Amino acid sequence: METPSRYQVNTTSFDHYWKKGAGLLLLQQLGYTPDIRNADSFKKYLLEWDRDGDAVVHRLYSRVGFVKAHAALEAYMGNGTVTGEAAPVFDAFFNTFELYPSWLDHGKIDKGIELSQRTGIPGLLVLRNYCLMGGYESAAINKPLIYTGALKKGAAKRLTETTLFWINITRAGAFKKNGRGLFHVLSTRLIHSYSRVAILEKTDWDAAQWGVPLNTWDMLATQLGFSLVFLTGLRRMGFRPSAEETEGLFHLWKYIGYLLGIPVELLPENEPEAIEALYYWTMTQARGDGDSVALAQALIRETITSGFPKSILARKLMQQLHLFYNHFFLGAYSCRLLQIPKPVAGNIAHLFLWRLRWMERKMNQPDVREKAIREGGARQAHALEIYLKYKRF
């Protein structure tokens, strides 16, 4: 198949990001602007996908049903006592990769997890209002969401699922033996395969335009959203991660990306490699379309339509806070493309940012950092409880 028509040099949203937005600082940090012609070596990955994950879907999920197959995966990873047709399927799947590759450094993983936890609620704000909302600027990467009915299911469900995933992979010991992070990453991988198989078999998906749904290059872009873009948002808020924490964050997401089925040679080792990878992907993306705007508007409405807080006034104030951070992270240009209105309130967030930056100056003190990790992680876990209680549907 020829290169999908989605592959084109961006002259609007992401071009603005690198020339006048947050990307300008990333390029200054990198010290040069990558040659866009190098992106041609990546375009083949628009037509590559996780064949090993899809084999599990064809051999098991499609035969016994999603719920039963997923329960078998959890049992297999828990004690390996699965019998019947599931056992050989999972045996074959787990033989396609190393659960603990030789390059894995659990010390670095721990530092990445500690950084993720100590960001507390601000970290979740970055994920929602920068990583998630900013990703809607690409029409192509969001098409699988449309084809799987994400708009009909509502933004609350996706937020809950994303938060559940993120919390479980950023807890201490998540990737050690019997850690819940391992199950959540590999179950997410098979959910991706299940979605891809369903899209290709049951819809009019146009591969000539969009490439393969949930293809390898888009999966790398998602990994960069949770690592580089997340880190960029944290710094914008005033966090100053240490070199050790930054190295740990990229190692954590290299491992997660590897478990998700992304070829290890594509996964960045460090921030400069991640900046280059993000540049090549973003600068060959068509601008957002009507679906992008619809997804953005659904995320904006979620705060009002969900059941938390109970007071409608409190929900409206929370919505204003999210709008403030949308503009704070994305800037006026991107917000205009996604039709995100300017907040009429929410400037109280400036006081919140001032306090965060003040606290960050003390983070070189071991007792202060340990407290931030402990309390930040607890606040994130509490936020997940709220999502599970009020915002699943």
C-alpha positions as CSV (number, residue, x, y, z in Angstrom):
1,M,0.0,0.0,0.0
2,E,1.2,3.5,-0.7
3,T,1.8,6.1,2.0
4,P,-1.5,7.1,3.6
5,S,-2.7,10.5,2.5
6,R,-2.7,11.7,6.1
7,Y,1.1,12.0,5.8
8,Q,1.7,15.6,4.9
9,V,3.8,18.4,6.2
10,N,1.8,20.4,8.8
11,T,1.6,24.1,8.1
12,T,-1.0,25.0,10.8
13,S,-1.4,23.7,14.3
14,F,1.8,21.8,15.0
15,D,3.9,24.1,12.8
16,H,2.7,26.9,15.1
17,Y,3.6,24.7,18.1
18,W,7.3,24.4,17.0
19,K,7.7,28.0,15.8
20,K,5.8,30.0,18.4
21,G,4.4,27.6,21.0
22,A,5.9,25.3,23.6
23,G,7.8,23.4,21.0
24,L,10.1,26.4,20.4
25,L,11.6,26.0,23.8
26,L,12.1,22.3,23.1
27,L,14.0,23.0,19.9
28,Q,16.1,25.6,21.7
29,Q,16.9,23.0,24.3
30,L,17.7,20.5,21.5
31,G,20.0,23.0,19.8
32,Y,18.8,22.5,16.3
33,T,15.7,21.9,14.2
34,P,15.4,18.3,12.9
35,D,15.4,17.8,9.2
36,I,11.7,17.0,8.3
37,R,13.0,14.8,5.4
38,N,14.1,12.3,8.1
39,A,10.4,11.7,8.9
40,D,10.1,9.7,5.7
41,S,11.9,6.8,7.4
42,F,9.0,6.6,9.9
43,K,6.0,6.7,7.6
44,K,6.1,3.0,7.0
45,Y,5.0,2.6,10.6
46,L,1.6,4.0,9.7
47,L,1.1,0.6,8.1
48,E,2.6,-1.5,10.9
49,W,0.8,-2.8,13.9
50,D,1.0,-5.2,16.9
51,R,0.5,-8.5,15.0
52,D,1.3,-10.5,18.2
53,G,-1.5,-8.8,20.1
54,D,-3.9,-9.3,17.2
55,A,-3.1,-13.0,17.1
56,V,-4.3,-13.3,20.7
57,V,-7.6,-11.6,19.7
58,H,-8.1,-13.8,16.7
59,R,-7.2,-17.0,18.6
60,L,-9.0,-16.3,21.9
61,Y,-10.9,-13.1,22.4
62,S,-13.0,-13.5,19.2
63,R,-13.8,-17.1,20.2
64,V,-14.7,-16.9,23.8
65,G,-15.6,-13.2,24.2
66,F,-13.8,-10.2,25.6
67,V,-14.8,-10.6,29.3
68,K,-13.9,-14.2,29.5
69,A,-10.6,-13.8,27.6
70,H,-9.6,-10.8,29.7
71,A,-10.3,-12.7,32.9
72,A,-8.1,-15.5,31.6
73,L,-5.3,-13.0,31.0
74,E,-5.5,-11.7,34.6
75,A,-5.5,-15.3,36.0
76,Y,-2.6,-16.3,33.7
77,M,-0.5,-13.3,34.9
78,G,-1.5,-13.9,38.5
79,N,-0.6,-17.5,39.0
80,G,-0.3,-19.1,35.5
81,T,-2.9,-21.7,36.2
82,V,-5.1,-21.1,33.2
83,T,-6.1,-24.2,31.4
84,G,-7.9,-25.0,28.2
85,E,-7.6,-23.0,25.0
86,A,-6.3,-19.8,26.7
87,A,-3.1,-21.4,28.0
88,P,-1.3,-22.1,24.7
89,V,-2.5,-18.7,23.3
90,F,-1.0,-16.8,26.2
91,D,2.1,-19.1,26.3
92,A,2.7,-18.2,22.6
93,F,2.1,-14.4,23.2
94,F,4.4,-14.1,26.2
95,N,7.1,-15.9,24.2
96,T,7.2,-13.0,21.7
97,F,8.8,-10.6,24.2
98,E,10.7,-10.6,27.5
99,L,8.8,-9.5,30.5
100,Y,12.0,-8.3,32.1
101,P,14.4,-7.4,29.3
102,S,18.1,-7.1,30.1
103,W,18.2,-3.4,29.7
104,L,15.4,-2.8,32.3
105,D,16.6,-0.8,35.3
106,H,14.2,-1.0,38.2
107,G,16.0,1.8,40.0
108,K,15.3,4.2,37.1
109,I,11.7,2.9,37.0
110,D,11.3,3.8,40.6
111,K,12.5,7.4,40.0
112,G,10.0,7.8,37.2
113,I,7.2,6.5,39.4
114,E,8.2,8.8,42.2
115,L,8.2,11.9,39.9
116,S,4.7,10.8,38.6
117,Q,3.4,10.5,42.2
118,R,4.9,13.7,43.6
119,T,3.2,15.8,40.9
120,G,-0.1,15.1,42.7
121,I,-3.2,16.7,41.3
122,P,-1.2,19.1,39.1
123,G,0.1,16.1,37.3
124,L,-3.5,14.9,36.5
125,L,-4.3,18.5,35.3
126,V,-1.4,18.3,32.9
127,L,-2.6,14.9,31.6
128,R,-6.1,16.1,31.0
129,N,-5.7,19.7,29.8
130,Y,-2.5,19.4,27.9
131,C,-1.7,15.8,26.9
132,L,-5.2,14.6,26.2
133,M,-6.7,17.9,24.9
134,G,-3.6,18.7,22.9
135,G,-3.7,15.3,21.2
136,Y,-7.0,16.2,19.7
137,E,-5.2,18.6,17.3
138,S,-4.4,15.6,15.1
139,A,-7.3,14.4,13.0
140,A,-5.7,11.0,12.3
141,I,-4.6,9.7,15.7
142,N,-8.1,10.2,17.0
143,K,-10.0,8.4,14.3
144,P,-10.0,5.1,16.1
145,L,-11.8,6.9,19.0
146,I,-14.6,7.9,16.6
147,Y,-14.9,4.5,15.1
148,T,-15.1,2.8,18.5
149,G,-17.8,5.2,19.6
150,A,-15.9,7.3,22.1
151,L,-18.1,10.3,21.5
152,K,-21.3,8.3,22.3
153,K,-19.7,6.6,25.3
154,G,-18.7,10.1,26.6
155,A,-15.5,11.8,27.8
156,A,-16.1,10.7,31.4
157,K,-15.6,7.0,30.5
158,R,-12.3,7.7,28.7
159,L,-11.1,9.9,31.5
160,T,-11.8,7.2,34.0
161,E,-10.1,4.5,32.0
162,T,-7.1,6.7,31.4
163,T,-6.8,7.7,35.0
164,L,-7.2,4.1,36.1
165,F,-4.4,3.0,33.7
166,W,-2.1,5.9,34.8
167,I,-2.6,5.4,38.5
168,N,-1.9,1.6,38.3
169,I,1.3,2.1,36.3
170,T,2.7,4.8,38.7
171,R,2.4,3.0,42.0
172,A,5.5,1.7,43.8
173,G,6.3,-1.8,42.7
174,A,4.0,-1.6,39.7
175,F,6.4,-3.4,37.5
176,K,8.0,-5.9,39.8
177,K,6.7,-9.5,40.1
178,N,2.9,-9.6,40.4
179,G,2.8,-5.8,40.1
180,R,-0.5,-4.4,38.9
181,G,1.3,-2.2,36.4
182,L,2.3,-5.2,34.3
183,F,-1.3,-6.4,34.0
184,H,-2.7,-3.0,33.2
185,V,-0.2,-2.3,30.4
186,L,-0.6,-5.8,28.8
187,S,-4.3,-5.7,29.1
188,T,-4.3,-2.3,27.5
189,R,-2.2,-3.7,24.7
190,L,-4.8,-6.4,24.0
191,I,-7.6,-3.9,24.2
192,H,-5.9,-1.9,21.5
193,S,-5.7,-5.1,19.4
194,Y,-9.3,-5.9,20.1
195,S,-10.3,-2.4,19.0
196,R,-8.2,-2.6,15.9
197,V,-9.6,-6.0,14.8
198,A,-13.1,-4.8,15.4
199,I,-12.6,-1.5,13.4
200,L,-11.1,-3.4,10.4
201,E,-13.7,-6.1,10.4
202,K,-16.9,-4.2,11.2
203,T,-16.4,-0.6,9.8
204,D,-15.6,1.2,6.6
205,W,-12.1,2.3,7.9
206,D,-10.1,3.9,5.1
207,A,-6.5,2.6,5.5
208,A,-5.5,4.5,2.3
209,Q,-6.2,7.7,4.2
210,W,-5.6,7.0,7.8
211,G,-3.1,4.0,7.8
212,V,-3.8,1.1,10.1
213,P,-5.9,2.0,13.2
214,L,-3.7,2.2,16.3
215,N,-0.7,1.8,14.1
216,T,2.9,1.7,15.4
217,W,3.7,5.3,14.8
218,D,0.6,6.6,16.5
219,M,1.3,4.3,19.4
220,L,4.8,5.9,19.7
221,A,3.1,9.4,19.6
222,T,0.8,8.3,22.5
223,Q,3.9,7.2,24.4
224,L,5.5,10.6,23.8
225,G,2.4,12.2,25.2
226,F,2.7,10.5,28.5
227,S,6.5,11.1,28.7
228,L,7.8,14.2,26.9
229,V,4.6,16.2,26.6
230,F,3.8,15.4,30.3
231,L,7.3,16.5,31.3
232,T,6.9,19.7,29.3
233,G,3.6,20.5,31.0
234,L,5.0,19.9,34.4
235,R,7.8,22.3,33.7
236,R,5.3,24.9,32.4
237,M,3.5,24.7,35.8
238,G,6.8,25.2,37.7
239,F,8.0,21.7,38.5
240,R,11.7,21.2,38.2
241,P,12.4,17.5,37.9
242,S,16.0,16.5,38.7
243,A,18.1,14.9,36.0
244,E,17.6,11.5,37.8
245,E,13.8,11.9,37.8
246,T,13.8,12.9,34.1
247,E,16.0,9.9,33.2
248,G,13.7,7.7,35.2
249,L,10.5,9.0,33.5
250,F,11.9,8.2,30.1
251,H,13.0,4.8,31.1
252,L,9.6,4.1,32.7
253,W,7.9,5.0,29.4
254,K,10.4,3.1,27.3
255,Y,9.5,0.0,29.2
256,I,5.8,0.7,29.0
257,G,6.1,1.3,25.3
258,Y,8.0,-1.9,24.9
259,L,5.3,-3.8,26.7
260,L,2.6,-2.2,24.6
261,G,4.3,-3.7,21.5
262,I,6.2,-0.7,20.1
263,P,9.5,-1.9,18.6
264,V,12.3,-1.1,21.1
265,E,14.4,0.6,18.4
266,L,11.7,3.3,18.1
267,L,11.5,4.2,21.7
268,P,13.5,7.2,22.9
269,E,16.2,6.7,25.5
270,N,16.2,10.3,26.6
271,E,14.7,13.8,26.1
272,P,16.7,14.8,23.0
273,E,15.6,11.6,21.2
274,A,12.0,12.1,22.4
275,I,12.0,15.7,21.0
276,E,13.2,14.5,17.6
277,A,10.6,11.8,17.6
278,L,7.8,14.1,18.5
279,Y,8.9,16.6,15.9
280,Y,8.8,14.1,13.1
281,W,5.3,12.8,14.1
282,T,3.6,16.1,14.7
283,M,5.1,17.8,11.6
284,T,3.6,15.2,9.3
285,Q,0.1,15.4,10.7
286,A,-2.9,17.0,9.0
287,R,-4.6,19.6,11.2
288,G,-7.6,18.7,13.3
289,D,-11.0,18.3,11.8
290,G,-14.6,18.3,12.9
291,D,-14.1,15.1,14.9
292,S,-11.2,16.8,16.8
293,V,-13.5,19.7,17.7
294,A,-16.3,17.3,18.8
295,L,-13.9,15.4,21.1
296,A,-12.6,18.6,22.6
297,Q,-16.1,19.9,23.2
298,A,-17.1,16.6,24.9
299,L,-14.1,16.9,27.2
300,I,-15.1,20.5,28.1
301,R,-18.7,19.4,28.8
302,E,-17.7,16.4,30.9
303,T,-17.1,18.6,34.0
304,I,-20.7,19.9,33.9
305,T,-22.4,16.6,33.0
306,S,-20.6,14.4,35.5
307,G,-21.9,13.9,39.0
308,F,-19.0,15.5,40.8
309,P,-18.9,17.9,42.5
310,K,-22.6,17.7,43.5
311,S,-23.1,21.4,43.3
312,I,-23.7,22.7,39.7
313,L,-21.9,25.9,40.7
314,A,-18.9,24.0,41.9
315,R,-18.9,22.0,38.6
316,K,-19.0,25.3,36.6
317,L,-16.1,26.7,38.6
318,M,-14.2,23.5,37.9
319,Q,-14.9,23.8,34.2
320,Q,-13.5,27.3,34.3
321,L,-10.4,25.9,36.0
322,H,-9.9,23.4,33.2
323,L,-10.5,26.0,30.5
324,F,-7.8,28.2,32.2
325,Y,-5.3,25.3,32.0
326,N,-6.3,24.5,28.4
327,H,-5.3,28.1,27.4
328,F,-2.3,28.0,29.8
329,F,-0.8,24.9,28.2
330,L,-2.1,25.0,24.6
331,G,-2.1,28.8,23.9
332,A,-4.7,30.9,22.1
333,Y,-3.9,29.5,18.6
334,S,-4.5,25.8,19.4
335,C,-7.6,26.7,21.6
336,R,-9.0,28.6,18.7
337,L,-8.6,25.6,16.4
338,L,-10.3,23.3,18.9
339,Q,-12.9,26.0,19.7
340,I,-12.1,26.0,23.3
341,P,-13.6,29.2,24.9
342,K,-11.7,31.5,27.0
343,P,-12.3,31.2,30.8
344,V,-14.3,33.9,32.4
345,A,-13.0,32.8,35.8
346,G,-10.3,30.5,37.0
347,N,-7.5,33.0,37.4
348,I,-7.3,31.9,41.0
349,A,-5.1,29.2,39.5
350,H,-2.3,31.7,39.4
351,L,-2.1,31.5,43.2
352,F,-2.1,27.7,42.9
353,L,0.8,27.9,40.5
354,W,2.7,30.3,42.7
355,R,2.4,28.0,45.7
356,L,3.5,25.0,43.6
357,R,6.6,26.9,42.4
358,W,7.4,27.9,45.9
359,M,7.2,24.3,47.1
360,E,9.4,23.1,44.3
361,R,12.3,25.2,45.5
362,K,12.4,22.9,48.6
363,M,12.3,19.6,46.7
364,N,16.0,19.1,47.1
365,Q,15.3,18.4,50.8
366,P,14.9,14.6,51.1
367,D,12.1,14.9,53.8
368,V,10.2,17.4,51.7
369,R,10.4,15.2,48.6
370,E,9.4,12.0,50.4
371,K,6.3,13.8,51.8
372,A,5.5,15.2,48.3
373,I,5.6,11.6,46.9
374,R,3.5,10.2,49.7
375,E,0.8,12.9,49.7
376,G,0.8,13.5,45.9
377,G,0.3,9.8,45.3
378,A,-2.5,9.7,47.9
379,R,-4.3,12.6,46.3
380,Q,-4.1,11.0,42.9
381,A,-5.5,7.7,44.3
382,H,-8.4,9.7,45.8
383,A,-9.0,11.4,42.5
384,L,-9.3,7.9,40.9
385,E,-11.9,7.0,43.6
386,I,-13.9,10.0,42.5
387,Y,-13.7,9.0,38.9
388,L,-14.8,5.5,39.6
389,K,-17.7,6.6,41.7
390,Y,-19.0,9.5,39.7
391,K,-17.6,9.6,36.2
392,R,-17.4,6.1,34.7
393,F,-20.4,6.6,32.5
